[in-house]
Amino acid sequence: MTRSKMKTKPIRRCGDGFSLALVLVFTGVLFLLLSGVLAWMTTNGNLTQRYNEYFDSVAAAEAATEKVVASMARDFQNSGVNGVDGNLANYGASIPTPAEVNDWANYQFNDPSGGPNATYVTKLTLWQYTNLNWKYTGFKGSNSTYRIISNARNTASAYGIASAVKQEIQIAAIPLFEFGVFYAPDMELSALNTDFTVPGRVHCNGTIYSMPNQVTVTFADDVTAAQQILPTKSPKDGSTWSRTLGTNIYRGEHDWNVSSLNLPLGTNNAPTNLHALIEIPPSPDAGTPLGQQRYYNKADLIILVSNTNVTSTSGAYNNFSTPVPWSNISSFVNTNVSFRNERESKTIQATQIDVAKFAANPTYNKLSSLLGQPVLILYVADLRTQTSGTESGVRLTNGIALPAAGLTVATLNPLYVLGHYNAPDTTPGSTNTGAPASLVGDAITILSGAWQDGNTSTYDTRAASNTTINAAVLAGIVPSYGTYFSGGVENFFRLLESWSSRTLTFNGSIVALFPSQSAMAPWGTTYAAPQRLFLFDPNFKNNSKLPPGTPMVCTVIRSTWNIAQPNSTQ
């Protein structure tokens, strides 16, 4: 018997379709996520590129404004505000070029007021004497503010984004005597045996080396240096006497790598070049930038002493056209003075000015009438031929009281001051300092009121008396060299007496601009140190109380910097 086979149907798994659908759903979700990520990455990449292009054009716009600032700073240093304003219309054409860097070929620069290939430059304020900004807050000076704006874009970029940078700068001329201490060469402090306070604001166009020997040096106000501020001795100081670092205290800020502060001479401000300020020009130059800074050209009265005679004239203000007879100056000029300078190891053949007799009526009034204006700046030069054992000099005596309008005495010779100077008050301080006054020379030596010309012995037999000097002083130093130390700020004033237990009081401003070219003997033990009471005269913050002929140093102060709205002049 044959059995038939039973037919069966395959069992359908109902879950297969669900799995497939689930896979498809997940695949779709992943695709959407991937698409989103790719879109996000693309968008983010575009944003990053736009961001990079934006700041690339910001950097280009800044470069354009910096090029203008550099040109303005150069013109200001060389020729003052007139040099800047005279070129104001030309600065707009100053943009980065491919000749400087090849990449600039791809950039377009526009003046936001509509000019192509140009930078926007405008003067915001007139030249005026006002408060200064930024690093020089607290100073007053003559200044003007300028606005500089550049639009820039990279024409080779994907988006061609334009950016703008705005700078506002203040060009400023700062009276040199607003500084308590100003050094064009390196500045040193080291030879101290007692604590010392450096008065007023301090600036050095070189490096400040402050290594007080086991004592404390206190800087009373802000300190700036164009190079560095270091608690070591200068590498040029090869002296071998032992020193142990004491303490430097800064009451204000102390910053270095700041801009140099230069005189608008039209030439390099290297210290060796600055001696020209006190020299007689080799030919008339009163109209040149350097000539305008020379004390010889600034003078109201010029007295020149030669081997055979004394000549005196008016200054550059009337083209030196007024001769002054000997009879008008003989009462206060003495050319028959000599004394021993132990530091120089020479006899000084000096022209002596009796300040009291100069300032007395009717002498002063007669001179003013003859010259057509008061004598505020007196320039004296002793040009007599000297031997190997002698040296020229100019000495001021009886200077306790000056003409009320003030007096600047300048010379190319070493300058000596005998006794109190500009100190009519019996208790002189830092505000009651008499008339506006400055002393300018190749070097400055203080002789106390006890000095005797006839005493040629060593300094320990010459006892000094307390002496007060109230004036701004601009003079040279003998820089450290070989085995010699400069003496430092503390010995800026050269001394020749035993000042032990005596006080040298100074109210004013100390300015060292150049190496001495006449009194060049190095600092040494030719005196016993005084008690030093050095103060800055705050009267010098008042323009009406600055000494006659005060030099001005130039700087560019950055008032504002910001990314601006393209095509806006605001």
C-alpha positions as CSV (number, residue, x, y, z in Angstrom):
1,M,0.0,0.0,0.0
2,T,1.4,3.2,-1.1
3,R,1.4,6.2,1.3
4,S,1.0,9.7,-0.2
5,K,3.5,12.5,0.9
6,M,2.1,15.5,2.8
7,K,2.9,18.9,1.4
8,T,4.0,21.6,3.8
9,K,4.3,25.4,3.4
10,P,7.4,27.3,4.6
11,I,6.8,29.3,7.8
12,R,6.9,33.1,7.1
13,R,8.9,35.0,9.7
14,C,6.8,38.1,10.3
15,G,9.8,39.9,12.0
16,D,12.0,40.2,8.8
17,G,10.1,43.2,7.4
18,F,10.3,45.0,10.7
19,S,14.1,44.6,10.8
20,L,14.5,45.9,7.3
21,A,12.3,48.9,8.1
22,L,14.3,49.5,11.2
23,V,17.6,49.4,9.3
24,L,16.2,51.8,6.7
25,V,15.1,54.1,9.4
26,F,18.4,54.1,11.1
27,T,20.2,54.5,7.8
28,G,18.0,57.5,7.1
29,V,18.6,59.0,10.5
30,L,22.3,58.5,10.1
31,F,22.2,60.0,6.6
32,L,20.4,63.0,8.0
33,L,22.9,63.3,10.9
34,L,25.8,63.0,8.5
35,S,24.2,65.6,6.2
36,G,23.8,67.9,9.2
37,V,27.3,67.4,10.3
38,L,28.6,68.0,6.8
39,A,26.4,71.1,6.5
40,W,27.6,72.3,9.9
41,M,31.2,71.6,8.9
42,T,30.7,73.5,5.7
43,T,29.0,76.4,7.4
44,N,31.6,76.4,10.2
45,G,34.4,76.3,7.6
46,N,32.9,79.2,5.7
47,L,32.5,81.1,8.9
48,T,36.1,80.4,9.9
49,Q,37.2,81.5,6.5
50,R,35.2,84.7,6.7
51,Y,36.5,85.2,10.2
52,N,40.1,84.7,9.1
53,E,39.6,87.0,6.1
54,Y,38.0,89.6,8.3
55,F,41.0,89.7,10.7
56,D,43.4,89.5,7.8
57,S,41.9,92.7,6.4
58,V,42.0,94.2,9.9
59,A,45.7,93.5,10.0
60,A,46.1,95.1,6.5
61,A,44.2,98.2,7.5
62,E,46.3,98.4,10.7
63,A,49.4,98.2,8.6
64,A,48.2,101.1,6.5
65,T,47.5,103.3,9.5
66,E,50.9,102.3,11.1
67,K,52.7,103.4,7.9
68,V,51.1,106.9,8.2
69,V,51.9,107.1,12.0
70,A,55.5,106.2,11.3
71,S,55.7,109.0,8.6
72,M,54.1,111.5,10.9
73,A,56.4,110.6,13.8
74,R,59.5,111.0,11.6
75,D,58.4,114.4,10.4
76,F,57.5,115.5,13.9
77,Q,60.9,114.4,15.3
78,N,62.7,116.2,12.5
79,S,60.7,119.3,12.0
80,G,58.1,119.6,14.8
81,V,54.4,120.3,14.3
82,N,55.0,122.4,11.2
83,G,56.7,119.4,9.5
84,V,53.6,117.3,10.2
85,D,51.0,119.9,9.1
86,G,53.0,120.7,6.0
87,N,52.8,117.1,4.9
88,L,49.2,116.4,6.1
89,A,47.8,116.3,2.5
90,N,50.5,113.8,1.5
91,Y,50.0,111.2,4.2
92,G,46.8,109.9,2.5
93,A,48.8,108.5,-0.3
94,S,50.9,106.4,2.1
95,I,49.6,102.8,1.8
96,P,51.5,99.5,1.9
97,T,52.9,98.6,-1.6
98,P,54.1,95.4,-3.3
99,A,57.5,97.0,-3.4
100,E,57.6,96.6,0.4
101,V,56.1,93.1,0.5
102,N,54.8,91.1,-2.5
103,D,51.6,90.1,-0.8
104,W,50.4,93.7,-0.7
105,A,49.6,93.3,-4.5
106,N,46.4,91.4,-3.5
107,Y,45.1,94.1,-1.2
108,Q,43.0,97.2,-1.9
109,F,43.1,100.2,0.4
110,N,40.5,102.9,0.5
111,D,40.0,106.2,2.2
112,P,36.6,105.8,4.0
113,S,35.6,109.2,2.6
114,G,35.7,107.7,-0.9
115,G,39.3,107.9,-2.2
116,P,40.8,104.8,-3.7
117,N,44.4,103.7,-2.8
118,A,44.4,106.2,0.1
119,T,44.3,106.5,3.9
120,Y,42.1,108.9,5.7
121,V,44.1,111.5,7.7
122,T,42.6,114.5,9.5
123,K,43.6,116.9,12.2
124,L,41.2,117.0,15.1
125,T,42.6,119.7,17.4
126,L,44.7,122.7,17.0
127,W,48.3,122.9,18.4
128,Q,47.7,123.8,22.0
129,Y,49.2,123.5,25.5
130,T,47.1,121.0,27.4
131,N,47.2,117.8,29.5
132,L,48.7,114.8,27.8
133,N,47.5,111.2,27.6
134,W,48.5,107.6,28.2
135,K,52.1,107.2,29.5
136,Y,52.4,110.9,29.9
137,T,49.3,111.5,32.0
138,G,50.3,114.2,34.5
139,F,52.4,116.0,32.0
140,K,51.4,119.1,30.1
141,G,52.7,119.9,26.7
142,S,52.0,121.4,23.3
143,N,50.0,118.9,21.3
144,S,47.6,118.2,18.4
145,T,45.4,115.1,17.9
146,Y,45.0,113.4,14.5
147,R,42.6,110.7,13.2
148,I,43.9,108.0,10.8
149,I,41.5,105.5,9.2
150,S,42.1,102.8,6.6
151,N,39.7,100.4,4.8
152,A,41.3,97.3,3.5
153,R,40.4,94.0,1.8
154,N,42.1,91.1,0.1
155,T,40.9,91.0,-3.5
156,A,42.2,87.5,-3.9
157,S,40.1,86.1,-1.1
158,A,36.9,84.2,-1.5
159,Y,34.6,86.8,0.1
160,G,36.5,90.0,-0.3
161,I,35.6,91.2,3.2
162,A,36.5,94.8,4.0
163,S,37.6,95.9,7.4
164,A,38.6,99.3,8.9
165,V,41.0,100.4,11.6
166,K,41.0,103.8,13.3
167,Q,43.8,105.3,15.2
168,E,43.9,108.6,17.0
169,I,47.3,109.9,17.9
170,Q,48.5,112.9,19.9
171,I,51.8,114.4,18.7
172,A,53.3,116.1,21.7
173,A,56.2,118.4,22.6
174,I,57.0,118.0,26.3
175,P,59.0,120.6,28.2
176,L,62.2,118.8,29.1
177,F,62.3,120.3,32.6
178,E,58.9,118.6,33.5
179,F,61.1,115.6,34.2
180,G,62.8,115.3,37.5
181,V,65.6,113.4,35.8
182,F,66.1,113.0,32.1
183,Y,69.1,111.2,30.5
184,A,69.8,110.8,26.8
185,P,72.8,108.4,27.4
186,D,72.6,105.5,29.8
187,M,71.7,106.4,33.4
188,E,73.5,104.9,36.4
189,L,73.0,104.9,40.2
190,S,75.7,103.1,42.2
191,A,78.1,105.3,44.2
192,L,75.8,106.0,47.1
193,N,76.7,105.6,50.8
194,T,73.3,106.7,52.1
195,D,69.7,106.2,50.9
196,F,68.7,108.4,48.0
197,T,65.4,109.5,46.5
198,V,65.3,110.2,42.7
199,P,63.0,113.1,42.3
200,G,60.1,113.5,39.9
201,R,59.4,111.6,36.7
202,V,62.4,109.8,35.2
203,H,63.1,109.0,31.6
204,C,66.2,107.6,29.9
205,N,66.7,107.1,26.2
206,G,69.2,104.3,26.9
207,T,69.3,101.8,29.8
208,I,68.9,102.6,33.5
209,Y,71.4,100.7,35.7
210,S,70.5,101.0,39.3
211,M,72.7,99.1,41.6
212,P,72.7,101.0,44.9
213,N,75.6,99.7,47.1
214,Q,73.8,98.3,50.3
215,V,71.5,101.3,50.5
216,T,68.0,102.1,49.2
217,V,67.2,104.1,46.1
218,T,63.6,105.3,45.9
219,F,62.2,106.4,42.6
220,A,59.5,108.9,43.7
221,D,57.5,108.8,40.5
222,D,57.1,106.9,37.2
223,V,60.2,105.7,35.5
224,T,60.6,104.9,31.8
225,A,63.5,103.8,29.6
226,A,63.8,103.3,25.9
227,Q,65.9,100.2,26.4
228,Q,66.0,98.5,29.8
229,I,65.8,99.1,33.6
230,L,68.3,96.7,35.3
231,P,69.5,96.2,38.9
232,T,73.1,95.8,37.8
233,K,76.1,98.0,37.0
234,S,76.7,99.0,33.5
235,P,78.8,96.7,31.3
236,K,80.8,99.9,30.4
237,D,81.7,100.3,34.1
238,G,85.0,98.5,34.6
239,S,85.7,99.9,38.0
240,T,86.7,97.2,40.5
241,W,85.5,98.6,43.8
242,S,83.3,96.1,45.6
243,R,79.5,96.7,45.4
244,T,76.6,94.8,47.0
245,L,73.1,95.3,45.5
246,G,70.9,97.2,47.9
247,T,67.2,98.0,47.3
248,N,65.4,99.7,44.5
249,I,61.9,101.0,45.4
250,Y,59.5,102.2,42.7
251,R,56.7,104.4,43.9
252,G,55.1,104.5,40.5
253,E,55.2,102.5,37.3
254,H,58.6,101.5,35.8
255,D,58.4,100.5,32.1
256,W,61.1,99.9,29.5
257,N,61.1,99.5,25.7
258,V,59.1,102.7,25.5
259,S,59.6,105.3,22.7
260,S,62.7,107.5,22.8
261,L,61.9,111.2,23.6
262,N,63.9,113.3,21.1
263,L,64.6,116.9,20.3
264,P,63.4,118.0,16.8
265,L,66.9,118.6,15.5
266,G,66.5,117.3,12.0
267,T,69.3,114.9,12.8
268,N,70.1,111.8,14.8
269,N,69.6,112.3,18.6
270,A,72.7,110.3,19.6
271,P,74.0,111.9,22.8
272,T,77.3,113.0,21.0
273,N,75.2,115.0,18.6
274,L,73.3,116.8,21.3
275,H,76.3,118.8,22.5
276,A,75.5,121.0,19.5
277,L,72.7,122.6,21.6
278,I,75.3,124.6,23.6
279,E,77.8,125.2,20.8
280,I,78.2,128.3,18.6
281,P,77.1,127.4,15.1
282,P,79.9,127.4,12.5
283,S,77.6,129.4,10.2
284,P,74.3,131.1,10.7
285,D,71.6,128.4,11.1
286,A,68.9,130.0,13.2
287,G,66.2,128.9,10.6
288,T,67.1,125.2,10.7
289,P,65.6,122.6,13.0
290,L,69.0,122.3,14.9
291,G,69.5,126.1,14.8
292,Q,66.2,126.7,16.5
293,Q,67.3,124.5,19.4
294,R,70.7,126.1,20.0
295,Y,71.0,128.2,23.1
296,Y,73.2,130.6,21.2
297,N,70.4,131.4,18.8
298,K,67.8,131.6,21.6
299,A,69.8,134.1,23.6
300,D,68.8,137.7,24.2
301,L,72.4,138.7,25.1
302,I,75.6,137.0,23.9
303,I,79.0,137.6,25.5
304,L,82.1,136.2,23.8
305,V,85.5,136.4,25.4
306,S,88.6,136.0,23.1
307,N,92.3,136.4,23.7
308,T,92.2,140.1,22.9
309,N,88.7,141.4,23.7
310,V,85.1,140.9,24.9
311,T,82.4,141.3,22.3
312,S,78.7,141.4,23.1
313,T,75.6,141.5,20.8
314,S,71.9,140.8,20.7
315,G,70.8,137.3,19.6
316,A,69.1,135.8,16.5
317,Y,65.8,137.4,17.3
318,N,67.1,140.5,15.4
319,N,69.8,138.8,13.4
320,F,72.5,139.7,16.0
321,S,72.3,143.2,14.8
322,T,72.6,145.2,18.1
323,P,76.2,145.6,19.4
324,V,76.4,146.0,23.2
325,P,79.3,148.3,24.3
326,W,81.7,147.1,27.0
327,S,80.4,149.9,29.3
328,N,77.0,148.2,29.4
329,I,78.4,144.9,30.7
330,S,81.7,145.8,32.5
331,S,80.0,146.0,35.9
332,F,79.1,142.3,36.0
333,V,81.7,140.6,33.7
334,N,85.1,139.8,35.0
335,T,87.6,137.9,32.9
336,N,90.5,137.9,35.4
337,V,89.4,135.0,37.6
338,S,91.3,131.7,38.2
339,F,91.0,128.8,40.6
340,R,92.0,125.2,40.9
341,N,89.8,122.3,39.7
342,E,91.3,119.2,41.4
343,R,89.1,116.8,39.4
344,E,90.4,118.2,36.1
345,S,93.9,118.7,37.6
346,K,93.9,122.1,35.9
347,T,93.6,125.8,36.7
348,I,90.4,127.2,35.5
349,Q,90.7,130.5,33.6
350,A,87.1,131.7,34.0
351,T,84.8,134.4,32.8
352,Q,82.8,135.4,35.9
353,I,79.3,136.8,35.8
354,D,78.1,138.6,38.9
355,V,74.4,137.9,38.8
356,A,73.5,140.5,41.4
357,K,75.1,143.3,39.5
358,F,73.6,142.0,36.2
359,A,70.1,142.0,37.7
360,A,70.4,145.3,39.5
361,N,68.9,148.5,38.2
362,P,69.9,150.5,36.2
363,T,72.2,147.8,34.5
364,Y,69.4,145.4,33.7
365,N,67.0,148.1,32.5
366,K,69.6,149.7,30.3
367,L,70.4,146.4,28.6
368,S,66.7,145.6,28.1
369,S,66.2,149.0,26.5
370,L,69.2,148.7,24.2
371,L,68.2,145.1,23.1
372,G,64.6,145.9,22.8
373,Q,63.5,143.1,25.2
374,P,64.4,141.8,28.6
375,V,67.5,139.5,29.0
376,L,65.9,136.2,29.8
377,I,68.6,134.0,28.1
378,L,72.3,135.0,28.6
379,Y,74.8,133.1,26.5
380,V,78.5,133.3,27.5
381,A,81.5,131.7,25.9
382,D,85.1,131.9,27.0
383,L,87.1,131.2,23.8
384,R,90.6,132.1,25.0
385,T,93.4,129.8,24.1
386,Q,94.4,127.5,27.0
387,T,97.6,125.6,27.9
388,S,97.8,121.9,28.9
389,G,97.5,123.0,32.5
390,T,94.5,125.4,32.1
391,E,90.9,125.1,31.1
392,S,88.2,127.6,30.2
393,G,85.1,128.1,32.3
394,V,82.2,130.3,33.1
395,R,81.3,131.0,36.8
396,L,78.2,132.6,38.3
397,T,78.5,134.4,41.6
398,N,76.1,136.3,43.9
399,G,73.1,134.5,42.3
400,I,70.9,134.3,45.3
401,A,68.3,136.5,43.6
402,L,67.5,136.6,39.9
403,P,65.4,139.0,37.7
404,A,61.7,138.4,38.4
405,A,61.0,137.2,34.9
406,G,63.6,134.5,35.2
407,L,67.0,133.8,33.8
408,T,68.7,131.0,31.8
409,V,72.5,131.1,31.6
410,A,74.0,128.9,28.9
411,T,77.6,128.3,27.8
412,L,79.6,125.8,25.7
413,N,82.2,125.8,28.6
414,P,82.0,124.0,31.9
415,L,79.8,126.1,34.2
416,Y,80.5,126.8,37.9
417,V,78.0,128.1,40.4
418,L,79.5,129.7,43.6
419,G,77.1,129.8,46.6
420,H,73.3,129.8,46.8
421,Y,71.5,130.3,43.5
422,N,68.0,131.5,43.0
423,A,67.3,131.0,46.7
424,P,66.0,134.3,48.2
425,D,63.9,132.5,50.8
426,T,65.8,131.7,54.0
427,T,64.0,128.3,54.2
428,P,64.0,127.2,50.6
429,G,61.7,124.3,49.7
430,S,60.3,122.7,46.5
431,T,57.7,125.4,45.7
432,N,59.2,128.7,46.9
433,T,62.1,128.5,44.6
434,G,62.4,132.0,43.3
435,A,62.3,132.9,39.6
436,P,62.2,130.5,36.6
437,A,65.8,129.5,36.1
438,S,68.1,127.1,34.2
439,L,71.8,126.5,34.1
440,V,73.2,125.0,30.9
441,G,76.8,124.0,30.1
442,D,79.4,121.4,29.2
443,A,79.4,120.3,32.9
444,I,78.1,121.7,36.1
445,T,80.2,122.2,39.2
446,I,78.8,123.5,42.5
447,L,81.1,125.5,44.7
448,S,79.7,126.2,48.2
449,G,79.6,129.7,49.7
450,A,82.7,128.8,51.7
451,W,84.9,128.3,48.6
452,Q,88.2,130.2,48.5
453,D,89.9,130.6,45.1
454,G,93.3,130.9,46.7
455,N,93.1,127.5,48.4
456,T,94.8,125.1,46.1
457,S,95.3,122.3,48.6
458,T,93.4,119.0,48.6
459,Y,89.7,118.9,49.1
460,D,89.9,117.8,52.8
461,T,91.2,121.3,53.6
462,R,88.3,123.0,51.9
463,A,85.2,122.7,54.1
464,A,82.0,123.4,52.3
465,S,78.9,125.2,53.7
466,N,75.3,124.3,53.2
467,T,74.3,125.4,49.7
468,T,70.9,125.6,47.8
469,I,70.5,125.5,44.0
470,N,67.0,126.2,42.6
471,A,67.1,125.7,38.9
472,A,66.8,123.3,36.0
473,V,70.2,122.0,35.1
474,L,71.2,120.7,31.6
475,A,74.8,119.5,31.4
476,G,77.1,116.8,30.2
477,I,78.5,113.8,32.0
478,V,81.6,111.7,31.7
479,P,80.2,108.2,30.9
480,S,81.6,105.1,32.4
481,Y,84.5,103.7,30.4
482,G,87.5,101.5,30.9
483,T,88.1,101.3,34.7
484,Y,86.1,104.4,35.4
485,F,82.6,104.8,36.7
486,S,80.5,107.8,35.6
487,G,79.5,108.7,39.2
488,G,75.8,108.2,38.5
489,V,72.9,110.6,38.9
490,E,73.9,111.1,42.5
491,N,77.1,112.8,41.3
492,F,75.7,114.7,38.3
493,F,76.7,117.8,40.2
494,R,80.5,117.9,40.3
495,L,82.0,118.9,43.7
496,L,85.5,119.9,44.8
497,E,85.1,120.4,48.6
498,S,84.7,118.4,51.8
499,W,80.9,118.4,52.2
500,S,80.9,116.0,55.2
501,S,77.9,116.9,57.5
502,R,76.9,119.6,55.0
503,T,73.8,119.6,52.8
504,L,73.5,120.3,49.1
505,T,69.8,121.2,48.5
506,F,68.6,121.1,44.9
507,N,65.1,122.0,43.7
508,G,64.7,121.6,40.0
509,S,65.3,119.2,37.1
510,I,68.4,117.2,36.2
511,V,69.0,116.7,32.5
512,A,72.0,114.9,31.1
513,L,72.0,115.0,27.3
514,F,75.6,114.5,26.1
515,P,79.2,113.5,27.1
516,S,81.2,116.5,28.2
517,Q,83.7,117.7,25.6
518,S,85.7,120.1,27.8
519,A,85.6,118.9,31.4
520,M,86.3,115.3,30.6
521,A,88.2,114.0,33.7
522,P,86.4,111.0,35.2
523,W,84.6,110.9,38.5
524,G,86.8,110.2,41.5
525,T,87.7,111.1,45.1
526,T,88.1,114.8,44.7
527,Y,85.5,115.7,47.3
528,A,83.7,114.3,50.3
529,A,80.0,113.6,49.6
530,P,77.3,115.9,51.0
531,Q,73.9,115.0,52.4
532,R,71.8,115.2,49.3
533,L,68.4,116.8,49.4
534,F,67.2,116.6,45.8
535,L,63.7,117.6,44.9
536,F,61.8,118.2,41.7
537,D,60.4,121.7,41.4
538,P,56.6,121.4,40.8
539,N,56.6,124.9,39.4
540,F,57.9,123.4,36.2
541,K,54.5,121.8,35.6
542,N,53.2,125.4,35.0
543,N,54.0,126.7,31.6
544,S,54.4,130.2,32.8
545,K,57.0,129.1,35.3
546,L,59.3,127.1,33.0
547,P,62.8,128.5,32.6
548,P,63.4,130.7,29.5
549,G,64.3,128.7,26.5
550,T,63.3,125.3,27.9
551,P,63.9,122.6,25.2
552,M,60.9,120.4,24.2
553,V,61.2,116.7,23.5
554,C,58.9,115.1,20.9
555,T,56.8,112.0,21.1
556,V,53.8,110.3,19.5
557,I,51.1,109.2,22.0
558,R,48.5,106.7,20.9
559,S,45.2,107.9,22.2
560,T,42.8,105.3,20.7
561,W,43.0,102.2,18.5
562,N,39.8,100.3,17.4
563,I,38.2,98.3,14.6
564,A,35.9,100.8,12.9
565,Q,32.9,100.6,10.7
566,P,34.0,100.4,7.0
567,N,33.5,103.6,5.0
568,S,33.0,105.7,8.1
569,T,35.2,108.7,9.1
570,Q,34.0,108.6,12.7
